[in-house]
């Protein structure tokens, strides 16, 4: 067995894996990190979670900056559509 970070595991498929998505000491776990870690296996039958995790990581927007940018772009889209209708 061996261990590596979610960053190192990108673009790899691992037959059987144990994943730790618990909050690290740095407190820096994001939904992006969790997605990469959980998507390395071929399916839910070949992946195991090492410990419990904070469910808020999957229920909150991953980035306040991206959320605000999405809102801004949606507003521009609505404005563009209204301008085209005139």
Residue pairs with C-beta under 8 A, 6 or more apart in sequence:
6 33
6 34
6 36
6 37
7 36
9 36
9 37
9 40
10 36
12 40
13 40
13 41
13 42
14 40
14 41
15 41
15 42
15 46
16 41
16 46
16 47
17 40
17 41
17 46
17 47
17 48
18 47
18 48
18 49
18 50
19 37
19 38
19 40
19 41
19 47
19 48
19 49
19 50
20 37
20 49
20 50
20 51
21 29
21 33
21 34
21 37
21 38
21 49
21 53
21 57
22 29
22 50
22 51
22 52
22 53
22 54
23 29
23 53
23 54
29 57
30 57
30 62
30 63
31 57
31 58
31 60
31 62
32 62
34 53
34 57
34 58
38 47
40 47
41 47
61 67
